[in-house]
């Protein structure tokens, strides 16, 4: 057993397929669900429409914490299977929903699915590929997931245009959930031993000693460390953008008389650029570092959001969505990789769970923020507000975040560098 992309290509490929299905599951909602709220159930309050995102995010954020810790004790595979079992009722509830509260309930289950399955997918790839190419591992994971989001947004847009908002888009969801569950049960291997292997090879000082408690890791990752605080706030604020795309894109473009299939195309433009660029972005962060890519991504993403209400027509909106997706592709895997740099292998999953908790809580704050602005000043105001928040967060990240990329090991030096001490420190461990 050894780490590396070439040595574990089959399992890495399977994990890409699984995270693609994770993306398909949430992407099914990106084009049609806000329109169901506004046109089928005639929900007038933007904040109430956004409540389906809030219910999803609250559960997913908490599950990120629980899944990381449980997976270090029980393994990655059982958590993945549990997440797919939780997903089965989601499309059924939305198809049968007599009112908006059923959609909100369905998204509680979506939060369980995404919190378990996506967390396990990224941890499994990091386990399999190893520390030297951690940025590439996260880039592959997020590319697969957000490629799935993009494809589902496009497909469901066309299905909705041809057959209506329900049930056709969600029959598509049922099919991919069943396939993903079957693959997880039959083909997925447990990857936790690879994390143990990495810990042994790096000679982590706490490998065989008592592990920090969950509370200690949570406090350390959340507030005590300046670097991780910078990463957490950036991760939280960038989710304002995804909440905006999820809730406001369909409603805004529908108000500008864009047909539902073209709304799906705009959401696809955002998602596919985000998905495809993440692999080279992750690899580039392994070469030139995490900080410059993360800050640049925050700024470009904010510019893309700002452009949407300033331009008009399908072509310019596609371009603005693509710029937003490009910025997300730069920042998204790189922030998560930097958080992984800072955590020792033996409790990396828990630390990443804390980062993902704060990051995904951004859906809650973002949905409330854009709902408040939209109710008060119109949908256009939510675009300006989110763009300003992104620019401020980029400034905080630039000031507080040091470079976290592991240095290349020096030939002939009788020690090896272990990255994984919180606050970005590098620790020399004698072999």
C-alpha positions in Angstrom: 0.0 0.0 0.0 1.4 3.4 -1.0 0.1 6.8 -1.7 0.2 8.5 -5.1 -2.1 9.2 -8.0 -0.6 6.6 -10.3 -0.6 3.9 -7.7 -4.2 4.5 -6.8 -5.7 5.7 -10.1 -8.6 3.3 -10.0 -9.9 4.4 -6.6 -9.2 8.1 -7.4 -11.2 7.7 -10.6 -14.1 6.1 -8.6 -14.0 8.9 -6.1 -14.2 11.4 -9.0 -17.3 9.6 -10.2 -18.8 9.7 -6.7 -18.1 13.3 -6.1 -19.5 14.1 -9.6 -22.7 12.4 -8.4 -22.6 14.5 -5.2 -22.5 17.5 -7.5 -25.4 16.2 -9.6 -27.5 15.8 -6.5 -27.2 19.4 -5.4 -27.0 20.7 -9.0 -30.5 19.4 -9.6 -31.8 22.2 -7.5 -29.7 25.1 -8.9 -32.0 26.1 -11.8 -35.5 24.9 -10.9 -36.0 24.9 -7.1 -36.1 28.8 -6.6 -38.5 28.9 -9.6 -40.7 26.3 -7.9 -40.8 28.6 -4.9 -41.7 31.7 -6.8 -44.0 30.3 -9.5 -45.5 27.1 -8.1 -45.9 28.1 -4.5 -46.0 31.9 -5.1 -43.5 32.7 -2.3 -43.0 36.4 -2.2 -40.3 36.8 0.4 -36.8 36.4 -0.8 -35.7 35.4 2.6 -38.4 32.6 2.8 -37.3 31.4 -0.6 -33.8 31.3 0.6 -34.9 29.2 3.6 -34.3 26.0 1.7 -30.6 27.0 1.4 -30.5 27.9 5.1 -31.9 24.5 6.2 -29.4 22.7 3.9 -26.4 24.8 5.1 -27.1 24.4 8.8 -27.2 20.7 8.6 -24.2 20.4 6.2 -22.1 22.6 8.4 -22.7 20.5 11.5 -22.3 17.3 9.5 -18.9 18.5 8.3 -17.7 18.5 11.9 -19.3 15.2 12.8 -18.3 13.4 9.6 -14.6 14.3 9.9 -14.3 13.1 13.4 -16.4 9.9 12.9 -14.4 9.0 9.7 -11.2 9.1 11.7 -12.7 6.4 14.0 -15.0 4.5 11.7 -13.6 5.1 8.3 -14.5 7.0 5.2 -16.6 4.4 3.5 -19.4 4.0 6.1 -19.9 7.8 6.1 -20.1 7.8 2.3 -22.8 5.1 2.3 -24.8 6.8 5.0 -24.8 10.0 3.0 -26.2 8.3 -0.1 -28.9 6.5 1.9 -30.0 9.9 3.3 -30.3 11.3 -0.3 -32.9 8.8 -1.5 -36.0 10.7 -0.2 -34.8 14.2 -1.4 -36.2 14.1 -5.0 -39.3 12.2 -3.8 -40.2 14.9 -1.3 -39.7 17.7 -3.8 -41.9 15.9 -6.4 -44.7 15.3 -3.9 -44.4 18.7 -2.1 -47.7 20.4 -1.5 -46.0 23.5 -0.1 -42.6 25.1 0.3 -42.0 23.5 3.8 -41.5 20.1 2.1 -38.7 21.6 0.0 -37.1 23.0 3.1 -37.4 19.5 4.7 -35.9 17.9 1.7 -32.9 20.2 2.0 -32.3 19.1 5.5 -31.6 15.7 4.0 -29.6 17.3 1.2 -27.4 18.8 3.9 -26.8 15.3 5.4 -26.0 13.9 2.0 -23.5 16.7 1.1 -22.0 16.9 4.5 -21.2 13.2 4.6 -20.5 12.4 1.0 -18.5 15.5 -0.1 -16.4 15.5 3.1 -15.6 11.8 2.6 -14.8 12.3 -1.1 -12.2 15.0 -0.5 -10.6 13.2 2.5 -10.4 10.0 0.5 -8.6 11.7 -2.4 -6.2 13.4 0.0 -5.6 10.0 1.7 -4.9 8.3 -1.6 -2.8 11.0 -3.4 -0.7 12.2 -0.4 0.8 15.4 0.8 3.1 16.3 -2.0 0.2 16.7 -4.5 -2.4 17.8 -2.0 -3.4 20.8 -4.1 -4.0 18.6 -7.1 -6.0 16.1 -5.0 -8.4 18.8 -3.8 -8.5 20.3 -7.3 -9.6 17.0 -8.7 -12.2 16.5 -6.1 -13.8 20.0 -6.4 -13.6 19.8 -10.2 -15.5 16.6 -10.2 -18.1 17.9 -7.8 -18.7 21.3 -9.4 -18.6 19.7 -12.8 -21.6 17.7 -11.6 -23.3 20.8 -10.3 -22.9 22.5 -13.7 -24.1 19.5 -15.7 -27.2 19.0 -13.5 -28.1 22.7 -13.7 -28.0 22.6 -17.5 -29.8 19.2 -17.9 -32.5 20.1 -15.4 -33.0 23.5 -17.1 -33.8 21.7 -20.4 -35.9 19.1 -18.7 -37.9 21.8 -17.0 -38.4 23.7 -20.2 -39.6 20.6 -22.0 -41.6 18.8 -19.3 -42.2 21.4 -16.5 -40.5 22.1 -13.2 -41.7 18.8 -11.7 -41.2 15.9 -11.8 -38.8 15.3 -14.7 -35.7 17.1 -13.2 -36.0 15.0 -10.0 -36.5 11.7 -11.7 -33.0 12.4 -13.1 -31.8 12.9 -9.5 -33.3 9.6 -8.3 -31.4 7.7 -11.0 -28.0 9.2 -10.1 -28.5 8.8 -6.4 -29.2 5.0 -6.8 -26.1 4.6 -9.0 -23.9 6.4 -6.5 -25.1 4.3 -3.6 -24.5 1.1 -5.6 -20.9 2.2 -6.4 -20.2 3.1 -2.8 -21.4 -0.2 -1.6 -19.6 -2.4 -4.1 -16.5 -0.7 -5.4 -15.3 1.9 -2.9 -12.3 0.9 -0.7 -11.6 2.2 2.7 -8.9 4.9 2.5 -8.3 5.7 6.2 -5.2 3.4 6.3 -3.5 5.7 3.8 -3.8 8.6 6.2 -2.2 6.3 8.9 0.5 5.5 6.5 1.2 9.1 5.8 1.3 9.8 9.6 3.8 7.0 10.1 6.0 8.1 7.2 6.2 11.6 8.4 7.0 10.6 11.9 4.3 12.8 13.4 5.2 13.4 17.0 1.6 12.8 18.2 1.1 9.6 16.1 0.9 7.2 19.0 0.2 9.6 21.8 -3.2 10.9 22.9 -5.0 12.9 20.2 -6.3 16.4 20.9 -10.0 16.5 21.9 -12.6 17.6 19.4 -13.0 20.8 21.5 -9.3 21.6 21.4 -9.2 21.1 17.6 -12.3 23.2 17.1 -10.9 26.1 19.1 -7.5 25.8 17.6 -8.7 25.7 14.0 -11.4 28.4 14.5 -10.0 31.2 16.5 -6.6 30.6 18.1 -4.7 30.5 14.8 -4.3 33.6 12.7 -3.8 31.7 9.4 -6.8 29.4 9.9 -8.9 32.4 11.0 -8.1 34.1 7.7 -9.0 31.0 5.7 -12.2 30.4 7.7 -13.5 34.0 7.1 -12.6 33.8 3.4 -14.3 30.4 3.1 -17.4 31.7 4.8 -17.7 34.8 2.7 -17.1 33.1 -0.6 -20.2 31.0 0.1 -22.2 34.2 -0.2 -21.5 34.0 -3.9 -22.7 30.4 -4.2 -25.9 31.2 -2.2 -26.4 34.2 -4.6 -26.1 31.9 -7.6 -28.4 29.3 -6.1 -31.1 31.7 -5.0 -30.8 35.0 -6.9 -29.6 33.9 -10.3 -32.8 32.1 -11.3 -35.0 34.8 -9.8 -33.1 37.7 -11.2 -32.8 36.3 -14.7 -36.4 35.2 -14.8 -37.3 38.8 -13.9 -35.3 39.8 -16.9 -37.4 37.4 -19.0 -34.8 34.8 -19.6 -36.3 31.4 -20.5 -35.6 28.6 -18.0 -33.3 26.7 -20.3 -31.1 29.9 -20.8 -31.1 30.4 -17.0 -29.7 26.9 -16.8 -27.1 27.8 -19.4 -25.9 30.8 -17.3 -25.7 28.6 -14.1 -23.9 26.0 -16.2 -21.4 28.6 -17.4 -20.6 29.5 -13.8 -20.4 25.9 -12.7 -18.4 24.4 -15.6 -15.7 27.0 -15.5 -15.5 26.5 -11.7 -15.3 22.8 -12.1 -12.8 22.6 -15.0 -10.3 25.2 -13.8 -9.9 23.7 -10.4 -7.6 21.0 -11.4 -5.0 23.3 -13.0 -5.6 25.8 -10.1 -4.9 23.1 -7.5 -1.8 22.0 -9.3 -0.6 25.6 -9.7 -1.0 26.1 -5.9 1.4 23.2 -5.4 4.0 25.0 -7.6 3.7 28.8 -6.8 1.8 28.7 -3.5 -1.6 29.1 -2.0 -1.9 32.8 -1.0 -1.6 34.6 -4.3 -4.1 32.3 -6.0 -6.6 32.5 -3.2 -6.6 36.3 -3.0 -6.7 36.7 -6.8 -9.7 34.3 -6.9 -11.6 36.3 -4.2 -11.2 39.5 -6.2 -12.1 38.0 -9.6 -15.1 36.3 -8.1 -16.3 39.6 -6.7 -15.8 41.3 -10.0 -17.9 38.6 -11.7 -20.8 39.1 -9.2 -20.6 42.9 -9.7 -20.9 42.6 -13.5 -24.2 40.7 -13.6 -26.5 43.7 -12.8 -24.2 46.1 -14.9 -24.6 44.2 -18.2 -27.5 43.0 -20.2 -28.2 40.1 -22.5 -27.4 36.4 -22.5 -23.9 36.7 -23.9 -22.7 39.2 -21.3 -24.4 37.3 -18.5 -22.7 34.1 -19.6 -19.4 35.9 -19.5 -20.0 37.4 -16.0 -21.0 34.0 -14.7 -17.9 32.4 -16.3 -15.7 35.1 -14.6 -17.4 34.4 -11.3 -16.7 30.7 -11.8 -13.1 31.3 -12.7 -12.6 33.2 -9.5 -14.2 30.4 -7.5 -12.0 27.9 -9.3 -8.9 29.7 -8.1 -9.9 30.3 -4.5 -12.0 27.2 -3.6 -9.5 24.3 -3.8 -6.7 26.5 -2.7 -8.3 27.7 0.6 -9.2 24.1 1.5 -5.7 22.9 0.6 -4.1 25.6 2.8 -6.3 24.4 5.6 -5.1 20.9 5.0 -1.5 22.1 5.0 -2.0 23.2 8.6 -3.3 20.0 10.1 -1.3 16.8 11.0 -2.5 13.7 9.1 -3.9 12.0 12.2 -6.5 14.6 12.8 -6.6 16.4 9.5 -10.1 15.2 8.7 -11.4 16.8 11.9 -9.6 20.1 11.3 -10.8 20.2 7.7 -14.3 19.5 9.1 -14.0 22.6 11.2 -12.9 24.7 8.2 -15.8 23.2 6.2 -18.1 24.0 9.0 -17.3 27.7 8.9 -17.1 27.7 5.1 -20.6 26.2 4.7 -22.1 28.3 7.4 -21.5 31.0 4.8 -24.6 29.7 3.0 -26.7 30.6 6.1 -25.2 34.1 6.5 -25.1 34.6 2.8 -28.8 33.6 2.3 -29.9 35.9 5.1 -27.7 38.7 3.9 -28.9 38.6 0.3 -32.5 38.0 1.4 -32.4 41.1 3.6 -30.9 43.2 0.8 -33.3 41.9 -1.8 -36.4 42.4 0.4 -35.2 45.9 1.3 -33.8 47.2 -2.0 -34.4 44.6 -4.7 -32.5 41.7 -6.2 -29.9 44.0 -7.8 -28.8 45.2 -4.3 -27.9 41.7 -3.3 -25.3 41.5 -6.2 -23.6 44.7 -5.1 -23.7 43.7 -1.4 -22.1 40.3 -2.1 -19.4 41.8 -4.3 -18.4 44.3 -1.6 -18.2 41.5 1.0 -15.9 39.5 -1.3 -13.5 42.5 -1.7 -13.4 43.1 2.0 -12.7 39.4 2.7 -10.0 39.4 0.1 -8.2 42.2 1.9 -8.4 40.4 5.3 -7.0 37.2 3.6 -4.1 39.2 2.0 -3.2 40.7 5.4 -3.5 37.7 7.7 -2.6 34.7 5.6 1.0 33.6 5.3 2.1 31.1 2.6 1.3 27.5 3.7 2.6 25.5 0.7 5.0 22.7 2.0 8.6 23.5 0.9 10.4 21.0 -1.4 12.5 18.6 0.6 16.2 19.4 0.4 18.5 16.7 -0.9 21.1 15.5 1.5 19.5 17.0 4.5 19.0 14.4 7.3 15.5 15.5 8.2 12.2 15.8 6.5 9.8 18.7 6.6 6.4 17.9 8.0 3.7 20.4 7.3 0.7 20.1 9.5 1.4 22.2 12.6 -1.3 24.7 13.0 -0.3 28.4 12.3 1.6 27.3 9.2 4.7 26.4 11.1 7.1 23.8 9.6 8.5 21.3 12.0 11.8 19.4 11.5 11.5 15.8 12.5 14.6 13.6 12.6 14.1 10.3 10.8 
